[in-house]
């Protein structure tokens, strides 16, 4: 796999994870909590953060996603 293919795969994966993140956070806001929701939010946020830093060069956006990932992990630990 060359560099361009890797970039495209990361972009596609990040777009899928954005959808996962939106579905999970919307469900939690409505109160339809699933056991694995914080874990799926954490993983999705990590993938999106890596894409933001590697492809978009958006450090602030990446920090926001890493923060969301960390807070989700914290919720798992506190539960």
C-alpha positions, 0 to 999 in steps of 0.5 A: 500500500502506498502513501496515497492509498493509506490516506484514502483509507484513513479518510474513509475510515474517519468518515465512517467513524463520524457516523458512528460517533453521531449515532452513539452521541445522539442515542446517549443524549436521548437516554437510549444508553447502550453498554458499549456506547462510551467505548464506541465513542472513544474509539471513533474519536481517536480515529477522527483525531488521527485523521484531523492531525495527519490529513487535515493538519487541524491540531485544535480539532484533533485535541477536541477529539482526543479530549472526547475520547479521554472523557469517554474512557473516564466514564468507563473507568468510573462506571 
